[in-house]
């Protein structure tokens, strides 16, 4: 198979395995919430972020309220997600800029998103894909690991994987593809003790798969 054919097969297999592809962060369709939750998710499980976000958004339901909040109050709420000092500073600063520069409306431009505290390319691509249907490869640990094991990419860096997959995965498929990679990584293609025996790719022509 060519790389394009291999990518198309991967898309098809994952679509069959996980028909419902959705973000595991429960942001209720609100851009402000997804921005904050995505920043909080660094080195933390989505499940934990979902739990912490309930009291956080109860206390600060809008970006303006988060921007005006005391840092100590934010830290107290988000402590369970880890790295809470830096994350509190980032979500407060991001909310401040969101309100001051963009009138509380999340921008869709990559450069503008990257100007928000705590937002790197991974978070920006998640926001662009889920909120604006602009596509974007979310090169998280699952995506990097699995795409390498399937032989779709040669890079093992986030930016390298993003660029290589961007050439293989159609824009309109990228967001769902990355969500399915997360589900597949959790169920089968784990970093340690992967379930290769039951892997849906097992019988297919993926010679680079390990």
C-alpha positions as CSV (number, residue, x, y, z in Angstrom):
1,X,0.0,0.0,0.0
2,X,1.0,3.6,-0.6
3,X,1.0,6.0,2.3
4,X,-2.2,7.5,1.0
5,X,-3.9,4.1,0.7
6,X,-2.6,3.2,4.2
7,X,-4.1,6.4,5.6
8,X,-7.4,5.8,3.9
9,X,-7.5,2.3,5.3
10,X,-6.7,3.6,8.8
11,X,-9.5,6.1,8.5
12,X,-11.9,3.4,7.4
13,X,-10.9,0.9,10.1
14,X,-11.2,3.5,12.9
15,X,-14.6,4.7,11.5
16,X,-15.9,1.2,11.7
17,X,-14.5,0.6,15.2
18,X,-15.7,3.9,16.6
19,X,-18.7,5.3,14.6
20,X,-19.3,8.1,17.1
21,X,-16.2,10.2,17.2
22,X,-16.4,13.0,19.7
23,X,-14.2,15.0,22.0
24,X,-13.9,13.4,25.4
25,X,-13.8,16.9,27.1
26,X,-17.4,17.7,28.0
27,X,-17.5,21.4,27.0
28,X,-21.2,21.5,26.1
29,X,-20.6,23.2,22.8
30,X,-19.2,26.3,24.4
31,X,-15.9,27.6,22.9
32,X,-14.8,29.3,26.1
33,X,-15.2,26.0,28.0
34,X,-13.2,24.0,25.5
35,X,-10.4,26.5,25.5
36,X,-10.1,26.3,29.3
37,X,-10.5,22.6,29.5
38,X,-7.9,22.0,26.7
39,X,-5.4,24.0,28.6
40,X,-6.1,22.1,31.8
41,X,-5.8,18.8,30.1
42,X,-2.0,19.0,29.7
43,X,-0.5,16.0,31.6
44,X,-3.9,15.2,33.0
45,X,-6.7,12.8,32.1
46,X,-9.8,14.1,30.3
47,X,-11.9,12.4,33.0
48,X,-10.2,14.4,35.7
49,X,-10.6,17.7,33.7
50,X,-14.3,17.0,33.2
51,X,-14.7,16.5,37.0
52,X,-12.8,19.7,37.9
53,X,-14.6,21.8,35.2
54,X,-17.9,21.4,36.9
55,X,-17.1,23.5,40.0
56,X,-14.8,25.8,37.9
57,X,-17.5,26.8,35.4
58,X,-20.1,27.0,38.2
59,X,-17.8,29.6,39.8
60,X,-16.8,31.3,36.6
61,X,-19.4,30.6,33.8
62,X,-18.0,33.2,31.4
63,X,-14.6,34.3,30.2
64,X,-15.1,37.7,31.7
65,X,-15.7,36.2,35.1
66,X,-12.7,34.0,34.9
67,X,-10.6,37.0,33.8
68,X,-11.7,39.0,36.8
69,X,-11.2,36.1,39.3
70,X,-8.5,35.9,41.9
71,X,-5.7,33.6,41.0
72,X,-5.9,31.9,44.4
73,X,-9.6,31.1,43.9
74,X,-8.8,29.5,40.5
75,X,-5.9,27.5,41.9
76,X,-8.1,26.1,44.7
77,X,-10.6,24.7,42.3
78,X,-8.2,23.3,39.7
79,X,-5.7,21.8,42.1
80,X,-6.6,18.2,41.3
81,X,-5.5,18.6,37.6
82,X,-1.9,19.1,38.6
83,X,0.5,21.9,37.6
84,X,-2.3,24.1,39.0
85,X,-0.1,27.2,39.6
86,X,0.9,27.5,35.9
87,X,-2.5,26.3,34.6
88,X,-4.4,28.9,36.7
89,X,-2.2,31.7,35.4
90,X,-2.7,30.5,31.8
91,X,-6.4,30.1,31.9
92,X,-6.8,33.5,33.6
93,X,-4.4,35.2,31.1
94,X,-6.1,33.5,28.2
95,X,-9.5,34.7,29.4
96,X,-8.2,38.2,29.9
97,X,-6.8,38.4,26.3
98,X,-9.9,36.7,24.9
99,X,-12.1,39.5,26.5
100,X,-9.7,42.4,25.9
101,X,-8.6,41.7,22.3
102,X,-11.4,39.5,20.9
103,X,-14.5,40.7,22.7
104,X,-14.9,37.3,24.4
105,X,-15.2,35.6,21.0
106,X,-12.7,32.8,20.4
107,X,-10.7,33.5,17.2
108,X,-10.3,30.8,14.6
109,X,-7.0,31.9,13.1
110,X,-4.0,29.8,14.1
111,X,-1.7,32.7,15.0
112,X,-4.4,34.4,17.0
113,X,-5.1,31.2,18.9
114,X,-1.4,30.7,19.6
115,X,-1.4,34.2,21.2
116,X,-3.5,33.0,24.0
117,X,-1.7,31.8,27.1
118,X,-1.4,28.1,27.4
119,X,-2.3,27.4,23.8
120,X,0.1,25.5,21.6
121,X,-0.5,23.9,18.3
122,X,-2.1,20.8,19.7
123,X,-4.7,22.9,21.6
124,X,-5.2,25.3,18.7
125,X,-5.8,22.4,16.2
126,X,-8.3,20.9,18.7
127,X,-10.2,24.2,18.8
128,X,-10.1,24.8,15.1
129,X,-11.3,21.2,14.3
130,X,-14.0,20.8,16.9
131,X,-15.4,24.4,17.0
132,X,-14.9,25.6,13.4
133,X,-14.6,22.5,11.3
134,X,-11.3,23.7,9.9
135,X,-9.5,20.4,10.4
136,X,-6.2,20.1,12.2
137,X,-4.1,17.2,13.5
138,X,-4.0,17.0,17.3
139,X,-0.6,15.4,17.7
140,X,-1.0,14.1,21.2
141,X,0.8,11.1,22.6
142,X,-1.9,8.7,21.2
143,X,-1.6,10.2,17.7
144,X,2.2,10.1,17.7
145,X,2.5,6.6,19.0
146,X,-0.2,5.0,16.8
147,X,0.6,6.7,13.6
148,X,4.2,5.6,14.1
149,X,3.3,2.0,14.8
150,X,1.1,2.0,11.7
151,X,3.9,3.3,9.6
152,X,2.0,6.5,8.6
153,X,4.7,8.8,9.8
154,X,8.5,8.7,10.2
155,X,8.6,11.6,12.7
156,X,8.1,11.2,16.5
157,X,7.8,14.9,17.3
158,X,4.4,16.7,17.5
159,X,5.1,19.1,14.7
160,X,6.6,16.5,12.5
161,X,3.6,14.1,13.0
162,X,1.2,17.0,12.5
163,X,2.8,18.0,9.2
164,X,3.1,14.4,7.8
165,X,-0.5,13.4,8.8
166,X,-1.8,16.7,7.4
167,X,-0.7,15.6,4.0
168,X,-2.4,12.2,4.3
169,X,-5.7,12.8,6.1
170,X,-8.3,15.0,4.4
171,X,-9.1,18.2,6.3
172,X,-12.7,17.2,6.8
173,X,-11.6,13.9,8.4
174,X,-8.8,15.2,10.6
175,X,-10.7,16.1,13.8
176,X,-12.7,12.9,14.0
177,X,-9.6,10.9,13.0
178,X,-7.7,12.2,16.0
179,X,-10.6,11.6,18.4
180,X,-10.7,8.0,17.2
181,X,-7.0,7.6,17.6
182,X,-7.5,8.5,21.3
183,X,-10.2,5.9,21.7
184,X,-8.1,3.3,19.8
185,X,-5.1,4.1,21.9
186,X,-7.0,3.7,25.2
187,X,-8.6,0.4,24.1
188,X,-6.0,-1.4,22.0
189,X,-2.8,0.5,21.1
190,X,-1.6,1.4,24.6
191,X,1.9,2.6,25.2
192,X,2.5,-0.4,27.5
193,X,0.9,-3.9,27.0
194,X,-0.9,-3.1,23.7
195,X,-3.7,-5.5,22.8
196,X,-2.2,-6.6,19.5
197,X,-4.1,-9.9,19.6
198,X,-7.5,-8.2,19.2
199,X,-6.2,-5.2,17.2
200,X,-8.5,-4.4,14.2
201,X,-5.4,-3.7,12.1
202,X,-3.9,-7.1,12.9
203,X,-4.9,-8.8,9.6
204,X,-4.2,-5.9,7.4
205,X,-1.1,-5.0,5.4
206,X,0.7,-2.7,7.8
207,X,4.3,-4.1,7.8
208,X,5.6,-1.3,10.0
209,X,3.2,-2.1,12.8
210,X,4.9,-3.2,16.0
